[in-house]
Amino acid sequence: MEDIDIHGAIERYKNRHGYTTFNPRAALIDMDGTLLDSMKWHTKAWHRMMTELGVECTRDEFYLYEGMTGAATIDSLIRRAFHRPATEQEKIELYARKTGYFNEYPRVEIVPDADRMVKYLIDHGITRVLVTGSGQPSNLARLDGDFPGGFPHDLRITSHSVRFGKPHPEPYIKAMELAKANPWECITIENAPLGVESGAKAGAFTIAVTTGPIPDSDMWKAGADLVLPSMGELADLLPCILKGC
Ligand code: MG
């Protein structure tokens, strides 16, 4: 692959926000598709539930809705198919059905090299804050085993912590407050355009890792400061990014 210009990306980031400095000491990290390779099962469960309901849709389109709350996704598709809003009852029942399908599928693996990336942050004293739109207890509970010491429980933003989900900047702004860090002291690690938009609007240096089928161009359009093809690539480049080289 072509050389990645980290220095240029950092300069463009500073100019865009009017910052004079970039001193990363906190990493704000998404969960689904970033730490856990769960999106293939989420998209399969969404597609199965919506198809049963008579909603025409493709499995891949659900990668684009990643980061939205389940209720917002259901409302959006019901409106598109049936030209009416979803009822509160439908939002609850359909999300429960989707979660049930997800739980039928095989155990989710971690994204390759995500453990190496998190270990590097721990070893170099970078504060980690989890920032997920999910409230799914099964996935949140396993992080302690998959990433030992990686995500302290008092440094987690979940669907229960926020009023607005991604792409609103609130989740990442709240994460900065937990980390006691300014935006120019934070990197955000994301895999989905709506999450990228949220992190970039909050003012962090936002790194998109394309772990699914979404093209790079969608990540740039959402406001990514850097787009990388794999978590391994990010782990390799972290020393450079954190030093601001
Ligand atoms: Mg994600």
Boltz pocket constraint, residues with backbone or C-beta under 6 A from the ligand:
constraints:
  - pocket:
      binder: B
      contacts: [[A, 30], [A, 31], [A, 32], [A, 33], [A, 34], [A, 66], [A, 67], [A, 190], [A, 191], [A, 192], [A, 195]]
      max_distance: 6.0
